[in-house]
Each structure stands twice: as structure tokens, then as C-alpha cells.
Amino acid sequence: MALPPALAAALTTAISGLPARDLTAAAKGLSARYREQRGSFLRGAADVTAYAAFRLPATYAATMAALSQVRAAEPDLRPTSLLDLGAGPGTGAWAACAVWPEIQHITFIERDPHMLALGKELAAAAPSFALRDATWRPTDITGDWQVEPADLVIAAYTLGELPPEQQPGFPEKLWRHALQTGVIIEPGTPQGWRVVEEASRALATLGAHIVAPAPIAWDCLAGRDDWLHFAARVARTRLHRSVKGADLSYEDEKFSYVAGSRLPAQQIAARVIRRPQIRSGHIRLTVCTPEGVREIVVTRTHREAFRRAKDLRWGDAIGPEEAEVFGLPSTSDQTGSDPRHRRD
Ligand SMILES: C[S@@+](CC[C@H](N)C(=O)[O-])C[C@H]1O[C@@H](n2cnc3c(N)ncnc32)[C@H](O)[C@@H]1O
């Protein structure tokens, strides 16, 4: 997945302000602290530039992929306002505007002044009026804050950065500001998934319909030593390769996410939770279903299923109308909300 040309160009300009040696040193420090995944890893202006150079393309790709899944899960969602919590350089809003060009009003909440400055600089180059005209609020989201609610609220790679004691209260703050849908995205690691899983339960308890990646009632990983995650392919820049000592021209950014909505979920029969294994005579799919994880092997002899399986990507949903083709149970109750909050 490539960055929008305007963002890529603005990023190149922003990065060019820092000498290559300083950028590489800052990126290496960031990378090490990011792997530790504990607390804030930004320590000044150089870190912010390195974050933009080194992490922004990956968080953009992951956010695009997650929001694209949300759009497919919630086709009636047509957000005109967006709130981006822990916005960093505004990455999430760039992705949201690509997924929903109808977004007209954006509010960014970010506590780091260097991030705010960089975000404003990048947004000034955006073709989208909403990005250029966005409101930037220098605010600490762990404090007591209140802004105008928005149709869509996103928090990408933010929740896991908050101090552990602040994390349980965050879904409520996000949900309170969501007129329609709230999306939380975290790294696709066991720890990132644990954060997302906790947040999913909290959102469902608040009355949200969990519209993606799967209804909360499925709990498809129960009893498994596994975590629900997806991946977005990102082109590696020269900086990436030198920092990571890697030769490959791309990497897969793994992410976990949850989307909670005030509207009921679009029904699904399953979601593909691993990259499909395509072999000459068969395709192996690993899917999350209401009855747990299922491995489906589709052979060429099942022509209809094989044709469909060839198009399926990691993260795609299988609709109820396709359940039979894949030998999946047809699902009945798919509201995705916490059973304690259903009216039936
Ligand atoms: C990993 S970055 C993610 C940025 C952006 N959402 C993205 O996907 O690229 C996390 C951001 O959250 C911000 N952040 C962390 N704790 C915060 C807090 N308590 N209040 C506001 N922003 C916070 C950090 O300054 C940083 O910009």
C-alpha cells in the first residue's frame, strides 16, 4: 500500500530538514523503544520526524486496511465528521479521508507539540479541504477533556501507549464522542490484541455493536494460544532497510482492531484471519466463525468455492449468502452487540 502522493511529497519535505545520520539514529532508538511497547516512545523533535519517516507509512497502511474492513462491515456509515485521538502526524485522518471522502470536519487530539506541528505541516499539503482546515487540539487524552462528538472516532496506535491504569477508561471516552462508530487500532502483537480485546469488551458493555472484525459473542479464539490480527503490506524505504538491516523491499505491518457502532452489524458468516494459502490444487483458509476457528480446504473440484476463495484476502469477510459454498454454518444472531444489551 502506497501513501497518497501529496502525503508522500509533504513527508519527504519534512524529513529533508533532518540530517540523514540524525534521522537514522533517531529511527533506531524509536524502533527499539517501539518493540518494547511500553509507554510513550517520543523524546523530542528528531523522534517525531523519525516517527513520520519510519512508522507513518506502516500505520497509514494498517489504518487504511482496518478502516476498509469497517467500511465493508458498515456500508451505511457515511461519516462527515471525524475525531482522531492520539493523532500523531494525522496519519489516521489521511487514511479515513481516503476511505470516506465525504468527511468534512476533522478534529485532532494530540498532546505532543512537535507532532502537532508536523501534522499541521503535512495536512497543509492535503488535497482534502477537511484535512487542510482541521482543528488541532493540544490535549492530553488521559485528562478530563470534552470536544464536539463526531460521526467517526478513531484511535490508531494510541491506546496501548497510555499508562496501564488509564487504558480501561479510554473506550468510554472514545464512545462518548462517537455519534456513530468508534475504531481502535493497535499493533498486531499478542499485547496489542489483548488491549483491543479488552477495549472490545468495554465497548460492547457500553452498548456498542461490534461490527468488525467479528461479533463479540463469537469469541472465536477462546481456548487458543492465538491473537486476532491482520496485515497490510508496506513498501520499505531505504531508511527502513538501513534501520532494520533488511533487504526485502516490503514488510507486512500487523495490526489488530475493533470497530463498535451504534448501528447493528452487517451479518457475516466468517472472517479470514490468516493469509490464504494458495496451492496448485487447493486453497487453505483459516477463518473465524461463531463456532471458533475453522480451517477450510477448498479444492479445484469445488469450482464455485475455489473461484471465490481465490479472491479472498486476509481480513475479508465471508457473507452469510456464501456460507453454504464454504460448508460454514449459516448464522442467525449476528447483531454483534453484548447479549446483555440486546432488546430481544
Ligand atoms: C504511536 S503514535 C500514533 C500516531 C497516529 N495515530 C498514527 O497512527 O500514526 C501515538 C500518538 O499518541 C500520542 N499520545 C500518547 N499519549 C497521549 C495522551 N495521553 N494524550 C494525547 N496524545 C497522546 C503520542 O504523542 C503519539 O503522537
The ligand as a Gaussian input file, in Angstrom:
#p B3LYP/6-31G(d) Opt

LIG

0 1
 C        2.140000       5.654000      18.054000
 S        1.634000       7.267000      17.851000
 C        0.282000       7.057000      16.711000
 C        0.007000       8.281000      15.945000
 C       -1.046000       8.137000      14.855000
 N       -2.344000       7.834000      15.427000
 C       -0.633000       7.112000      13.836000
 O       -1.326000       6.130000      13.673000
 O        0.391000       7.299000      13.198000
 C        0.757000       7.634000      19.331000
 C        0.416000       9.088000      19.468000
 O       -0.398000       9.237000      20.608000
 C        0.029000      10.393000      21.284000
 N       -0.336000      10.246000      22.706000
 C        0.145000       9.352000      23.589000
 N       -0.389000       9.549000      24.790000
 C       -1.221000      10.609000      24.672000
 C       -2.052000      11.306000      25.576000
 N       -2.134000      10.944000      26.853000
 N       -2.786000      12.337000      25.117000
 C       -2.721000      12.710000      23.814000
 N       -1.935000      12.094000      22.912000
 C       -1.194000      11.045000      23.329000
 C        1.533000      10.414000      21.092000
 O        2.057000      11.700000      21.315000
 C        1.640000       9.968000      19.658000
 O        1.601000      11.038000      18.767000

